[in-house]
Amino acid sequence: MLDTVLYARDKYLAPNGLIFPDKATIFMAGIEDGEYKDEKIGFWDNVYGFDYSPLKATALTEPLVDTVEIKAVVTDPTAVLTLDLYTCTKADLAFSSPFKLDVRRDDFIHALIAWFDIDFTACHKPIRFSTGPHTKYTHWKQTVFYLKEVLTVQQGEQIVGRLDNKPNEKNPRDLDVKIQYKLETSDPLRQAEGGREEIFAAESAVSLRNFTLFH
């Protein structure tokens, strides 16, 4: 929904006017979420006595918007994209950004998550508002992208990848999201890489909605 903010900025913001907030950053991290994943995906094995297991593949490709506990986070967070809302353009909303996630403990990684922070740098005291798992619950929660295979990771290793995002051609309020990832490890038995690609419906997207323009 950020494109509507940019439209309002270009149409209504007076010279030297202010935007609140004026900076936005997308973050990613890796999480251990085996119990919830089994509950969400394994549910299809027995739906009131019926086997709907063929739907498990579809369920895995659908991003989940939910609250993630900080104890589930296995990697350090990394900033994927930062936008200056005074200068960014609609074209900047279609991006391809690399990322690196540093593993902080030995564990499993079942999913990658995304969230956003916004900054009010024009205030007398700069303020940051975060929707990440390390903060109190917000309306936006976090967006969970389950991996097809579980990664077994050790402290000090890295997951490298790329996040591609662009507005959907048929419905620009939806997002075409593609994630590629690779576990960098010296253990050949744990080497893994993969990706996922889906259309992300606007009502469940990691979106930046609450902005105010001041003349």
C-alpha positions as CSV (number, residue, x, y, z in Angstrom):
1,M,0.0,0.0,0.0
2,L,3.0,2.2,0.1
3,D,2.4,3.4,-3.5
4,T,-0.7,5.3,-2.3
5,V,1.5,7.1,0.3
6,L,3.9,8.1,-2.5
7,Y,1.0,9.3,-4.6
8,A,-0.2,11.5,-1.8
9,R,3.3,12.8,-1.1
10,D,3.8,13.8,-4.7
11,K,0.4,15.4,-5.0
12,Y,-0.1,17.1,-1.6
13,L,3.1,17.5,0.3
14,A,4.2,21.2,0.4
15,P,7.8,22.2,-0.2
16,N,9.7,21.5,3.0
17,G,6.7,19.5,4.3
18,L,7.1,16.6,6.7
19,I,6.1,12.9,6.4
20,F,5.4,10.9,9.5
21,P,7.0,8.3,9.5
22,D,9.7,9.1,6.9
23,K,11.8,5.9,6.8
24,A,10.8,2.2,6.5
25,T,13.0,-0.9,6.7
26,I,12.1,-4.5,6.0
27,F,13.9,-7.2,8.1
28,M,14.2,-10.9,7.9
29,A,15.2,-13.7,10.3
30,G,15.1,-17.5,10.5
31,I,13.0,-19.3,13.1
32,E,12.5,-22.7,14.7
33,D,8.8,-23.5,14.5
34,G,8.4,-27.2,14.2
35,E,5.5,-27.7,16.6
36,Y,3.3,-25.0,14.9
37,K,4.3,-26.1,11.4
38,D,3.4,-29.7,12.2
39,E,0.0,-28.5,13.6
40,K,-0.7,-26.3,10.6
41,I,0.5,-28.6,7.8
42,G,-0.1,-32.0,9.5
43,F,-3.7,-31.0,10.0
44,W,-4.4,-32.0,6.4
45,D,-3.6,-35.7,7.1
46,N,-6.8,-36.2,9.0
47,V,-9.6,-33.7,8.5
48,Y,-12.5,-35.2,10.4
49,G,-11.5,-38.6,9.2
50,F,-10.7,-37.6,5.7
51,D,-7.2,-37.6,4.1
52,Y,-6.5,-34.2,2.6
53,S,-2.7,-34.7,2.5
54,P,-2.5,-33.6,-1.2
55,L,-3.3,-30.1,0.1
56,K,-0.2,-30.0,2.3
57,A,2.0,-28.7,-0.6
58,T,-0.4,-25.8,-1.2
59,A,-0.6,-25.0,2.5
60,L,3.2,-24.8,2.6
61,T,3.3,-22.2,-0.1
62,E,0.9,-19.8,1.6
63,P,2.6,-17.2,3.9
64,L,1.3,-17.1,7.4
65,V,0.7,-13.9,9.2
66,D,1.0,-14.5,13.0
67,T,2.9,-13.6,16.1
68,V,6.3,-15.2,16.5
69,E,7.9,-15.5,19.9
70,I,11.4,-14.1,20.3
71,K,12.6,-17.5,21.7
72,A,11.8,-19.0,18.3
73,V,14.3,-16.8,16.4
74,V,17.4,-18.7,15.6
75,T,19.4,-16.1,13.6
76,D,20.3,-12.5,14.0
77,P,17.8,-10.2,12.1
78,T,19.1,-8.5,8.9
79,A,17.8,-5.5,7.1
80,V,16.8,-6.3,3.6
81,L,15.5,-3.0,2.3
82,T,15.4,0.6,3.6
83,L,13.3,3.3,2.0
84,D,13.5,7.0,2.4
85,L,9.9,8.1,2.0
86,Y,10.9,11.6,1.0
87,T,12.8,10.4,-2.1
88,C,11.8,6.8,-3.0
89,T,9.6,6.2,-6.1
90,K,7.0,3.7,-7.0
91,A,9.7,1.8,-9.0
92,D,11.6,1.2,-5.8
93,L,8.7,-0.9,-4.5
94,A,9.8,-3.6,-7.0
95,F,13.2,-4.8,-5.6
96,S,15.6,-7.7,-5.5
97,S,17.8,-7.6,-2.4
98,P,20.4,-10.1,-1.1
99,F,20.4,-11.1,2.6
100,K,22.6,-12.9,5.0
101,L,21.4,-14.4,8.3
102,D,23.9,-15.2,11.0
103,V,23.0,-18.3,13.0
104,R,23.2,-17.6,16.8
105,R,22.7,-21.2,18.1
106,D,22.5,-24.8,17.2
107,D,18.9,-25.5,16.2
108,F,16.5,-26.2,13.3
109,I,15.1,-23.6,10.9
110,H,11.6,-24.2,9.6
111,A,10.8,-20.8,8.2
112,L,12.0,-17.4,7.4
113,I,10.0,-14.4,8.8
114,A,9.7,-10.8,7.7
115,W,8.6,-7.6,9.4
116,F,9.1,-3.9,9.1
117,D,10.3,-1.0,11.3
118,I,9.4,2.6,10.7
119,D,11.3,5.7,11.8
120,F,10.0,9.2,12.7
121,T,13.3,11.0,12.3
122,A,11.8,14.5,12.1
123,C,10.6,14.4,15.7
124,H,12.5,16.4,18.4
125,K,13.5,12.9,19.7
126,P,13.7,10.4,16.9
127,I,11.3,7.5,17.4
128,R,11.3,4.0,16.0
129,F,8.3,1.7,15.8
130,S,8.9,-2.0,15.2
131,T,6.6,-4.9,14.3
132,G,9.3,-7.5,14.9
133,P,9.2,-10.5,17.2
134,H,11.3,-8.7,19.8
135,T,8.6,-6.1,20.5
136,K,5.1,-6.1,21.9
137,Y,2.3,-7.4,19.7
138,T,1.1,-5.2,16.9
139,H,-1.7,-5.5,14.4
140,W,0.8,-6.4,11.6
141,K,2.4,-9.3,13.5
142,Q,5.1,-11.0,11.4
143,T,4.9,-12.8,8.1
144,V,6.1,-16.5,8.1
145,F,7.4,-18.2,5.0
146,Y,7.8,-21.9,5.7
147,L,10.6,-23.8,4.0
148,K,10.0,-27.0,2.1
149,E,12.8,-28.7,4.0
150,V,14.0,-28.2,7.6
151,L,17.5,-26.7,7.9
152,T,19.8,-28.1,10.6
153,V,22.1,-25.2,11.6
154,Q,25.0,-24.6,13.9
155,Q,26.1,-21.4,15.6
156,G,28.3,-19.3,13.4
157,E,26.9,-20.5,10.1
158,Q,25.1,-18.3,7.6
159,I,22.0,-18.5,5.5
160,V,22.5,-16.5,2.3
161,G,19.7,-15.7,-0.1
162,R,17.7,-13.2,-2.1
163,L,14.3,-11.6,-1.6
164,D,12.5,-10.5,-4.8
165,N,9.3,-8.5,-4.5
166,K,7.1,-6.7,-7.0
167,P,3.4,-5.7,-7.3
168,N,1.3,-8.3,-9.0
169,E,0.4,-7.3,-12.6
170,K,-3.3,-8.2,-12.3
171,N,-3.8,-6.7,-8.8
172,P,-1.1,-4.3,-7.8
173,R,-2.3,-4.5,-4.2
174,D,-1.0,-8.1,-4.2
175,L,2.7,-8.9,-4.1
176,D,4.7,-11.4,-6.2
177,V,7.3,-12.7,-3.7
178,K,10.2,-14.9,-4.4
179,I,12.7,-16.1,-1.8
180,Q,15.9,-18.1,-2.6
181,Y,18.2,-19.4,0.2
182,K,21.3,-21.5,0.8
183,L,22.8,-22.8,4.0
184,E,26.5,-22.1,4.1
185,T,28.1,-24.9,6.0
186,S,31.3,-27.0,5.8
187,D,29.3,-30.1,6.7
188,P,28.3,-31.8,3.3
189,L,25.5,-33.7,5.0
190,R,23.7,-30.6,6.0
191,Q,24.2,-28.5,2.9
192,A,20.8,-27.3,1.6
193,E,19.3,-24.7,-0.7
194,G,15.9,-23.9,-2.1
195,G,13.3,-21.3,-2.8
196,R,9.7,-20.4,-2.9
197,E,7.6,-18.2,-5.0
198,E,4.0,-17.0,-4.5
199,I,1.4,-14.3,-4.8
200,F,0.9,-12.6,-1.5
201,A,-2.6,-11.2,-1.0
202,A,-2.7,-7.6,0.1
203,E,-4.8,-8.2,3.2
204,S,-2.0,-10.4,4.6
205,A,1.0,-8.6,3.4
206,V,3.8,-7.0,5.3
207,S,2.6,-3.5,4.4
208,L,3.3,0.1,5.5
209,R,-0.1,1.7,6.0
210,N,-0.1,4.4,8.6
211,F,1.5,7.5,7.3
212,T,0.7,11.2,7.7
213,L,1.6,14.1,5.5
214,F,2.1,17.5,7.2
215,H,2.2,20.7,5.1
